[in-house]
Amino acid sequence: MKSVSTRELYAYWQDLRGERPAPERRDIEPAAIKTLLSDVFILEHTTGADFKYRLAGSSLCAAYCRELKGRPFGLFWNKEDHEALETTLTAIREDAAAAVIGYRGVNDRHQSASFEMLLLPLRYGGEDFPRILGIAIPTDSEYWLGVHPITSHEMVSMRLIWPDEQPGFMRQVVNADTLLDNTFLNDGSSGADADDHNFAMTRLNSTIAETRATARRQAFRVINGGRS
């Protein structure tokens, strides 16, 4: 991460989540990141891999010369980048990945400004992560920002970050192994008879096998991080 603001938001998110894959939406305290708020946004999942802006800071909206709240997140991205963007958003929503995206914001005069964007998952309601905390920071100062609106994005780079050094679906394997070690290998101290114990072992081993098969299918994602 190049930007000081990007690193600051990531550190705040890390502190909030603790041992969890991601913090809850309600954990975010605006006062704690008040110096960043003008560049911060929150995305809300709609359908499929689509998100929309639920909130957007004043400086970010000024760069587009319009209010972003309620607009689709994919609105400004070039169609060549949509596949990479959708894959990234799916990894964030389903697997609690974080992502750093470098892009150029382009106006209708074909002038461009470089930005760094950070996307961080937030839990809200169910079991996945349908909210995203983000920040977009210009990495160079262009005189036209806030005067001529950004009308499109060109993706330059994209990097997924696994804060726990493993995707969310891999945590299921670890949890299953822990359950096997701590619950069922206890020499009958739980009071279950041998038949119940063997049945439980069979069911658990089957669950672990299915989860590992899923992990093998999902462990490798191809991200096209840039334009040809």
C-alpha positions in Angstrom: 0.0 0.0 0.0 1.5 3.3 -1.1 -0.8 5.8 0.6 -0.5 6.6 4.3 -4.3 6.9 4.5 -4.8 3.5 3.0 -2.4 1.9 5.5 -4.2 3.8 8.3 -7.6 2.5 7.4 -6.2 -1.1 7.0 -4.7 -0.9 10.5 -8.0 0.4 12.0 -9.9 -2.5 10.3 -7.4 -5.0 11.6 -7.7 -3.7 15.1 -11.5 -3.9 14.9 -11.7 -7.5 13.6 -9.3 -9.0 16.2 -9.6 -12.8 15.7 -12.6 -12.6 13.5 -12.4 -12.8 9.6 -13.9 -9.2 9.5 -15.5 -6.7 11.9 -19.3 -6.0 12.0 -20.6 -3.0 10.1 -21.8 -1.6 13.5 -18.2 -1.7 14.8 -17.2 1.2 12.5 -16.9 4.4 14.5 -16.6 7.5 12.2 -14.9 9.5 14.9 -12.1 7.0 15.0 -11.3 7.7 11.3 -12.4 11.3 11.1 -9.3 12.4 9.2 -10.1 9.8 6.5 -13.8 10.2 6.1 -13.8 12.5 3.1 -12.2 9.7 1.0 -14.0 6.7 2.7 -17.0 4.9 1.3 -19.1 1.9 2.1 -20.5 -0.5 -0.5 -23.6 -2.6 -0.1 -24.2 -5.9 -1.9 -27.1 -6.0 -4.2 -27.2 -9.1 -6.5 -24.6 -11.5 -7.8 -21.2 -9.8 -7.7 -22.8 -6.3 -7.8 -22.4 -3.6 -5.2 -23.6 0.0 -4.9 -22.4 2.9 -2.9 -24.2 3.2 0.4 -22.1 6.1 1.7 -19.3 8.1 0.0 -17.1 10.9 1.4 -17.1 14.5 0.2 -13.7 14.5 -1.5 -14.5 11.3 -3.3 -17.8 12.6 -4.6 -16.0 15.9 -5.6 -13.7 14.0 -7.9 -16.7 12.7 -9.8 -18.6 16.1 -9.5 -21.6 14.2 -8.3 -23.1 12.3 -5.3 -22.1 8.7 -5.4 -24.6 7.3 -2.9 -27.0 4.8 -4.5 -24.9 4.5 -7.7 -23.6 1.1 -8.8 -20.0 0.5 -7.9 -19.3 -0.9 -11.3 -20.6 2.1 -13.1 -17.3 3.7 -13.9 -15.2 0.6 -14.6 -14.3 -0.2 -18.2 -15.9 -3.3 -19.5 -12.5 -4.9 -20.0 -11.9 -4.8 -16.2 -15.4 -6.0 -15.1 -14.4 -9.7 -14.9 -11.4 -9.0 -12.7 -13.6 -6.6 -10.6 -16.4 -9.1 -10.2 -13.9 -11.9 -9.1 -12.4 -9.5 -6.6 -15.7 -8.5 -5.1 -16.8 -12.2 -4.9 -13.6 -13.0 -3.0 -14.2 -10.2 -0.6 -17.9 -11.0 0.0 -17.5 -14.8 0.3 -14.0 -15.4 1.6 -13.3 -12.2 3.6 -10.4 -11.2 1.4 -9.2 -7.6 1.3 -8.1 -6.0 -2.0 -5.8 -3.2 -3.1 -6.6 -1.8 -6.6 -4.6 0.7 -8.5 -6.5 2.5 -11.2 -6.6 5.6 -13.4 -9.6 7.9 -13.2 -10.2 9.4 -16.6 -12.3 12.5 -17.4 -14.1 13.3 -20.7 -11.0 15.2 -21.9 -9.0 12.0 -21.7 -7.0 13.3 -18.8 -6.2 10.8 -16.1 -5.2 10.7 -12.4 -3.8 7.7 -10.5 -5.7 6.4 -7.5 -5.1 3.7 -4.9 -8.2 1.9 -3.6 -8.5 -0.4 -0.6 -11.6 -2.7 -0.1 -12.2 -4.4 3.2 -15.0 -6.8 4.1 -17.6 -6.1 6.8 -20.0 -8.6 8.2 -23.7 -7.5 8.3 -26.5 -9.8 9.2 -25.9 -13.3 7.7 -22.8 -15.4 7.3 -21.1 -13.7 4.4 -19.7 -10.1 4.1 -22.3 -8.0 2.2 -20.8 -4.6 3.2 -17.4 -3.3 2.1 -15.4 -0.5 3.8 -13.3 1.3 1.2 -11.1 4.3 0.6 -9.9 5.8 -2.7 -6.9 8.1 -2.6 -5.4 10.0 -5.5 -1.7 9.3 -5.6 -0.8 12.4 -7.7 -2.3 15.9 -7.6 -4.0 16.8 -10.9 -5.3 20.4 -11.2 -8.5 19.2 -12.9 -9.7 16.9 -10.1 -13.0 18.4 -8.8 -13.4 20.5 -11.9 -13.8 18.0 -14.7 -15.6 14.9 -13.4 -14.1 11.4 -13.6 -16.2 9.4 -16.0 -14.3 6.1 -16.3 -11.8 3.9 -14.5 -8.9 2.0 -16.0 -7.5 -0.8 -13.8 -3.7 -0.8 -13.5 -3.1 -3.4 -10.7 -5.1 -5.6 -8.4 -3.9 -7.5 -5.3 -5.9 -9.7 -3.0 -4.8 -9.8 0.7 -5.6 -12.6 3.0 -5.4 -11.0 6.5 -5.2 -14.5 8.2 -2.9 -15.8 5.4 -5.6 -18.1 4.2 -9.0 -17.7 2.5 -12.2 -17.9 4.5 -13.1 -21.4 3.1 -9.7 -22.7 4.3 -10.6 -21.7 7.9 -13.4 -24.2 7.7 -10.9 -27.0 7.3 -8.8 -25.7 10.2 -12.0 -25.5 12.4 -13.0 -29.1 11.4 -9.5 -30.4 12.3 -9.6 -28.6 15.7 -13.1 -30.1 16.4 -11.7 -33.5 15.6 -8.7 -33.1 17.9 -10.6 -31.5 20.8 -14.0 -33.1 20.9 -13.9 -36.6 19.5 -10.5 -37.8 20.5 -11.3 -37.7 24.2 -11.5 -41.5 25.0 -15.3 -41.3 25.7 -15.1 -38.6 28.3 -18.2 -37.0 26.6 -20.3 -39.9 27.8 -21.1 -41.2 24.2 -20.9 -44.9 23.6 -18.7 -46.5 21.1 -21.3 -46.6 18.3 -22.2 -43.0 18.8 -18.5 -42.1 18.8 -17.8 -44.0 15.6 -20.8 -42.5 13.9 -19.7 -39.0 14.8 -16.2 -39.7 13.6 -17.5 -40.9 10.3 -19.7 -37.8 9.8 -16.9 -35.5 10.8 -14.4 -37.1 8.5 -16.9 -36.9 5.6 -17.4 -33.2 6.3 -13.6 -32.6 6.4 -13.2 -34.4 3.0 -16.0 -32.4 1.4 -14.6 -29.1 2.7 -11.1 -29.9 1.5 -12.4 -30.8 -1.9 -14.1 -27.5 -2.0 -10.9 -25.8 -0.9 -8.9 -27.4 -3.7 -11.4 -26.3 -6.3 -11.5 -22.7 -5.0 -7.9 -22.2 -3.8 -6.6 -20.7 -7.1 -8.2 -17.7 -8.7 -7.0 -16.1 -11.9 -7.1 -12.3 -11.6 -6.4 -10.2 -14.7 -4.8 -7.3 -13.0 -4.3 -4.8 -15.7 -5.2 -4.0 -19.3 -3.4 -5.2 -22.4 
